[in-house]
Amino acid sequence: MAPSSKPRGDVAMIGRLRVPGRLATFAATTVLYLLAAHPALAADSVPPAAQKALAPVENMIGALVAITIGLGVVISGAVIVWGGIEKTLAGSNADAEHRAHKRIENGIHGLVWMFAASVIVGTITALAVAYGLISQP
């Protein structure tokens, strides 16, 4: 059987180079984000009076984000423990064991999302402090 000459999947043409569509989209998005994050395009520093007035709001938002991420970690941990208990009690019931396994997977996914949220919030906070938009937490 001869190989098909038709391209498989989404393919974008960049000059004479054939690049998969998702890779081209990712590369273009990355370049745009890097250009948009350039320090020359950043806003001027926030006036001290405005920073002082917004300090309670900054603290409240920081506390809410920390509580939310912490609560998400606790809930995800509880889901993993509950799945472990269900798996232990499932015995030879394959359906119950499958549901318990799925519950454990969902708990692990929740932990991964909470870790990602923590990294994103930390990155945004570091950028905001570097540009003088907020005070050091």
N, C-alpha and C positions, 0 to 999 in steps of 0.2 A: 504494500500500500504506500503510495507516494505521499510525502508530507504536504499538507495544505499550504498554499501560498498566502492565504488570508491571515492577517494578524489576529492574535488571540487577545481578547480583552480590550480595554480602552487604551489607545495609544495616541500620544500627542507628538507632533512633529516640531522639533526645535531646530531650525536650519535643516541640515541633512541628517540630524541625529534623531532616532526614534526612541522616545522615552515613554514608559508607562504613564497613563494619565494621572494616577494618584501620586506618583513620585514628582511629576511636573507641578501638580497643584501644591504639594507639600513644599517644594523648593521655592515656588513663587510666594507662598504665604510666609515662609521663613524670611525671605529677602525683604518683603514688605514690613514685617514686624521689626526686623533689625534697623531698617531705615526710619521707621516711626519712633523707635526708642533712642535715636541719636540725641546726645545731650544738647546739640545746637537747636533742636526742635522743642526742647522742654520749656515749660512756662517759667517765668521769673519766679523767684522765691516768694513764698507767701509772706505778707507783712506780719511783723511780730504781734500787732494788736489782734489780727485775725487768728493767728495761731493760738494766742492766749484765750480768745473767745471760743475757739473750737476744741480746746483741750478736753473739756468734759465729754464732748461728743466722740472724740477719738478714743477716750478711755472706755466709754460705754460700748462702742462698736468692737473694740478689741476684746472686751470681756465677753460679749455675746458670741463672737467668733470662737473664742477659746472654750466657752461652755458648750457650744454646739458641736465642735469637733470632739471634745471630751465625752459628751453624751453619745455621740456616734460610735466612739471606740468602745464605750461600756456596753451599748446595745449590741454591737457586732460581737463582742466577747461573750455576751450572754447567749446570743444565737448559736455560737460555736459550742458552748457548753451544753445548751439544750439539745443540739444535734447529736452530741456525744452521748448524752443520756438516752435519747431516742434510739441511737444505734446499738447501745448496750442492751436496751430492753426489747429490741426487735426480734431477737432470737433467730429463728429460721424463716421468719416472714420476709421474703425478698422485697415486697412492695414497701413495707415499713423501713427496711434497711436503705432502700433507694431514696425514700423521702428524707431520711435522716442524713444521708450522704449529701443530698442536694442542699439541706439546711446548713450543713457545715461549710460547703462551698460558698453559699451566699454570705455567711458570716465572714469568711476569709475575703471575699470580694468587698464587703463593707469595710474591713480593715484597710484594704489597699486603697479604697476611695478616700478614707479618712487621712491616710498618709499623704496621698496626692493633694488633698485639700490643704493639709498643713504646709506642704512644700510650696504650693501656689500662694497661700497667704503670706508665708515668710518671704517669698521672693518679691511680692508686691509691696510689702512693708519695707523691705530693704531698699527697693527702688524709690519709694516715696520719701524715705529718710535721706537717701543720697541726693535727691533733687530738692530737698528742703521743703517738701510739701507738708510733712508732719514731723513732730518731734520724736526723738528716740524713745521707743516704748520701754 
